[in-house]
Amino acid sequence: MNVANRMNLLGTESAFDVLVKAQGLEAQGHDVVHLEIGEPDFDTPSHIVEAGKKALDDGYTHYGPPVGLPALREAIAEEINTTRNLSVHPDQVVVTPGAKPIMYYTIIALAQAGDEVIYPNPGFPIYESVIRFADATPVPVPLTEDRGFSLDVNQLRDLITDKTRLIIVNSPQNPTGGVVPESDLKAIAEVAVEHNIPVLSDEIYSRLIYGDTFHSITAYDGLENLIFILDGFSKTYAMTGWRIGYGVMPSDLVPHFNRLMVNSNSCTAAFTQMAALAALKGPQDSVDVMREEFRKRRDIIVDGLNAIPGITCPTPGGAFYAFPNITGLNKSSQEVADFILNEGHVACLAGSDFGVYGEGYLRFSYANSIENIQKALERIAQCTAQLQT
Ligand SMILES: Cc1ncc(COP(=O)(O)O)c(C=O)c1O
């Protein structure tokens, strides 16, 4: 069958490929530790599950408004206004099945052939994939370890041309766990306002931050008509499989997102939206419990990785990823990741899966039990010792 040329432009997320390989090893009887997939290993808090079940019983099983149920849009606007010190209207909120569609819709709504989009590298692979799919040119801005995986704002300035249609910012970050400092956010905001360039701020890990409080780029003056916030429920409330997220944007963009929803998903599942409403309105202690558990695991994996010769691991400030530097092993990221999977049965991702500037690193998701993390560390130490002989 002839497939449209544009399909060659679409990339993927290697986490799903590695998961399949790891499951293949499991099918052969091997015990694999999964540190590849970026999803909380906790159950969705029970009051949220109960709200979802009740919604099914109450008949929330039909189509609804493409941009989301009014009650949920209102609750999201309230949440954004409280946590980001903004004053957005519920009409600026678009609810989607997972937060990923907001990324997709923002890029295809703003960029086309001849346009450029600046995105973080290493970064979430879907940014580059969708920019290419939109026929636009991806312009990577390097995130470097010496800056705590933030970007150099002068370099960002140099990358801007009259074709730049969007700047993507992600903090806390996937894959590095880095948090962009307030001073850099302010400087990026100033650059965006000066050049009148929209910003997509991917804040999906906004509640998973271990140090200071969360800072959003949206807080800076002048961005009101340029900002797209992406956030959701997948990571904060362990709701990856419910598929619910949202975007907040200037009101004139909402009709475009409405049509994108009508043309793709129709709407987000109504009972899922009711569960999300319960997540926002209900007790938040489960979010704190999860974050504190992640903090413990982070400290264990970072200390353990730093104790392995040839590896150094900075302490991530957010999300649930460790991004160790493995250049001391003198092998490519992919070779090391493959060796650790095939010989040590620990699944992780090569830093190069997140872009060229990710070479020399591995990504470990520490959304797994302490026992499994310790088992993985022992196996990684054995594998890297073998690699060095
Ligand atoms: C940086 C980043 N943004 C967005 C998403 C998408 O989240 P969702 O599962 O809600 O679509 C992810 C998921 O891994 C992510 O890591």
The ligand as an ORCA input file, in Angstrom:
! r2SCAN-3c Opt
* xyz 0 1
  C       7.396     16.277     28.927
  C       6.093     15.587     28.724
  N       5.049     16.272     28.245
  C       3.860     15.681     28.019
  C       3.660     14.349     28.282
  C       2.319     13.728     27.921
  O       1.534     13.379     28.995
  P       0.125     12.624     28.788
  O       0.351     11.201     29.188
  O      -0.819     13.324     29.711
  O      -0.294     12.742     27.375
  C       4.708     13.591     28.785
  C       4.529     12.145     29.027
  O       5.433     11.376     29.180
  C       5.959     14.226     29.034
  O       7.002     13.559     29.535
*
